[in-house]
Amino acid sequence: MMPHDKETLNKDSQLIRKGMERLDEGIDIDTPSVEWFEQFIVDQKVNIRRKLYKELAIFLILALGIISLVLYSLHQRPVMFWTLQGISLFFVIGYCMKSYVKKVDKG
């Protein structure tokens, strides 16, 4: 390198360093207090628990509805019940065979 290039490089690096220092001074980094983090964790736990209870209630309502429909169809319309059971079994066997063939093909 030529001496002129070193001088230019030195000036440029000083300008960059000064600019970065001004940028660092202009940005105020404020870390929240420990109490804020603790309260945030408590709020998140409450929200998670509330969501869990809501999803559990929806699951139970749907499960009871499905069981009611199955029992109704079993007692009132047994032919329809057994037909649906056969169709479901057919699809389960088909899905298992399809996934087994894919697994064998991949090696």
QUIGI-V371510 format. One record per residue. N is the residue number from 1. RES is the residue in one letter. PHI is phi in radians with two decimals (* if undefined). Layout:
# QUIGI-V371510
N & RES & PHI
N & RES & PHI
This chain:
# QUIGI-V371510
1 & M & *
2 & M & -1.48
3 & P & -1.02
4 & H & -1.12
5 & D & -1.16
6 & K & -1.14
7 & E & -1.14
8 & T & -1.12
9 & L & -1.11
10 & N & -1.14
11 & K & -1.12
12 & D & -1.12
13 & S & -1.18
14 & Q & -1.16
15 & L & -1.10
16 & I & -1.13
17 & R & -1.09
18 & K & -1.12
19 & G & -1.11
20 & M & -1.17
21 & E & -1.13
22 & R & -1.11
23 & L & -1.13
24 & D & -1.10
25 & E & -1.17
26 & G & -1.33
27 & I & -1.71
28 & D & -1.69
29 & I & -1.70
30 & D & -2.00
31 & T & -1.48
32 & P & -1.08
33 & S & -1.31
34 & V & -1.11
35 & E & -1.09
36 & W & -1.09
37 & F & -1.12
38 & E & -1.10
39 & Q & -1.14
40 & F & -1.07
41 & I & -1.12
42 & V & -1.07
43 & D & -1.08
44 & Q & -1.13
45 & K & -1.09
46 & V & -1.11
47 & N & -1.11
48 & I & -1.14
49 & R & -1.12
50 & R & -1.09
51 & K & -1.14
52 & L & -1.07
53 & Y & -1.11
54 & K & -1.11
55 & E & -1.15
56 & L & -1.14
57 & A & -1.12
58 & I & -1.08
59 & F & -1.07
60 & L & -1.13
61 & I & -1.11
62 & L & -1.14
63 & A & -1.10
64 & L & -1.12
65 & G & -1.12
66 & I & -1.15
67 & I & -1.09
68 & S & -1.08
69 & L & -1.13
70 & V & -1.14
71 & L & -1.14
72 & Y & -1.08
73 & S & -1.18
74 & L & -1.16
75 & H & -1.50
76 & Q & -1.62
77 & R & -2.40
78 & P & -1.13
79 & V & -1.13
80 & M & -1.12
81 & F & -1.03
82 & W & -1.20
83 & T & -1.13
84 & L & -1.11
85 & Q & -1.11
86 & G & -1.13
87 & I & -1.09
88 & S & -1.08
89 & L & -1.08
90 & F & -1.03
91 & F & -1.17
92 & V & -1.12
93 & I & -1.11
94 & G & -1.08
95 & Y & -1.12
96 & C & -1.09
97 & M & -1.13
98 & K & -1.10
99 & S & -1.19
100 & Y & -1.16
101 & V & -1.11
102 & K & -1.09
103 & K & -1.14
104 & V & -1.18
105 & D & -1.14
106 & K & -1.24
107 & G & 1.58
